[in-house]
Each structure stands twice: as C-alpha cells, then as structure tokens.
C-alpha cells in the first residue's frame, strides 16, 4: 500500500503546529496537523493513497503542493513514497 509523505516547506503557523522541515507519513490516520490544514489537503492525500496522479505544474505526478487556508501561512508538499 502506498504512503504519502507530507513535508512542511514554509511555516508561519499561528498556533505553532507546523514547523519548517517537519515530515509526516500518512498511511490511514491523519497526522498531527491543525484541522483547517488537514481538511484542505485531505482530498489530495486520499487521491494519492488510491493511485491518482494530480496536476503538478505543467505535468501530472503523484505529488502536490498546497497552502494553509489561513492566508497561506503554511506551505506543504505531499508525495507518494513506497
């Protein structure tokens, strides 16, 4: 079963949940992220866990980048790992 690695690329998190460089491996349970960030990236994580490729720049790949809905304070990169 694939796993998705989420890496925090940038962080100005108000609550201090996310720090630049933090990494989380997602198999089936949500990682310790705030609800707002998790809600915004969950559809992409779910799709990757189920074999999807997503739009990534001018190509399609088994990865994504997203920003926190709180003004883009946190930037994450998600990618499938074996």
Beta strands, then each sheet from edge to edge (+ up, - down):
strand 1: 3-11
strand 2: 23-26
strand 3: 54-56
strand 4: 59-61
strand 5: 63-67
strand 6: 74-81
sheet 1: 2+ 1- 6+ 5-
sheet 2: 3+ 4-
end
